Amino acid sequence: MRRLVSFAVAALFSAPLWAMHCPMDMAKIDEQLAANPPSDAATLERVKQLRAEGEQLHNAGDHPQSVKVLGEALDLLGIKS
């Protein structure tokens, strides 16, 4: 029972951390796209799609999935997340 309560409390407190991570990742992507966008059109389009999807997930409250999707975009841009 203690483990279950501990897990629930940890999950409750970690949700805001995921939520704050999303806007930072989106800002990194936006900065990179403005300063040095990928020269490959397909990569640029994929990054834009992932960025938009990540923002939608963030706004819907699915922060872990948003961080994952935005991480894919950062990887395509060569940025460590």
BELCOR-V493120 format. One record per pair of residues at least 4 apart in sequence whose ideal C-beta (glycine too) atoms are under 7 Angstrom apart, sorted by the first residue. I is the first residue (numbers start at 1). J is the second residue. D is the distance in whole Angstrom. If there is no record, write none. Layout:
I_J_D ; I_J_D
This chain:
1_5_6 ; 2_6_6 ; 3_7_6 ; 4_8_6 ; 5_9_6 ; 6_10_6 ; 7_11_6 ; 8_12_6 ; 9_13_6 ; 10_14_6 ; 11_15_7 ; 14_18_7 ; 15_19_6 ; 15_63_7 ; 16_20_6 ; 17_21_7 ; 18_63_3 ; 18_64_6 ; 18_67_6 ; 19_63_5 ; 20_24_7 ; 21_25_6 ; 21_67_5 ; 22_26_6 ; 22_54_7 ; 22_58_4 ; 22_63_6 ; 22_66_5 ; 22_67_6 ; 22_70_6 ; 23_27_6 ; 24_28_7 ; 25_29_7 ; 25_54_7 ; 25_67_7 ; 25_70_4 ; 25_74_6 ; 25_81_6 ; 26_30_6 ; 26_51_6 ; 26_54_7 ; 26_55_6 ; 26_70_6 ; 27_31_6 ; 28_32_6 ; 28_74_6 ; 28_79_6 ; 29_33_6 ; 29_47_7 ; 29_51_5 ; 29_70_7 ; 29_73_5 ; 29_74_7 ; 29_77_7 ; 30_34_6 ; 31_35_6 ; 32_36_6 ; 32_77_5 ; 32_79_6 ; 33_37_5 ; 33_47_7 ; 37_44_6 ; 38_43_4 ; 38_44_5 ; 38_47_7 ; 38_77_7 ; 40_44_7 ; 41_45_6 ; 42_46_6 ; 43_47_6 ; 43_76_6 ; 44_48_6 ; 45_49_6 ; 46_50_6 ; 46_76_6 ; 47_51_6 ; 47_73_5 ; 47_76_5 ; 47_77_6 ; 48_52_6 ; 49_53_6 ; 50_54_6 ; 50_69_5 ; 50_70_7 ; 50_72_5 ; 50_73_4 ; 51_55_7 ; 51_73_5 ; 52_56_6 ; 53_57_6 ; 53_69_5 ; 54_58_6 ; 54_66_5 ; 54_69_4 ; 54_70_4 ; 54_73_7 ; 55_59_6 ; 56_60_6 ; 57_62_4 ; 57_65_5 ; 57_66_4 ; 57_69_6 ; 58_63_6 ; 58_66_4 ; 62_66_6 ; 63_67_6 ; 64_68_7 ; 65_69_6 ; 66_70_6 ; 67_71_6 ; 68_72_7 ; 70_74_6 ; 71_75_6 ; 71_81_5 ; 72_76_7 ; 73_77_7 ; 74_79_4 ; 74_81_4
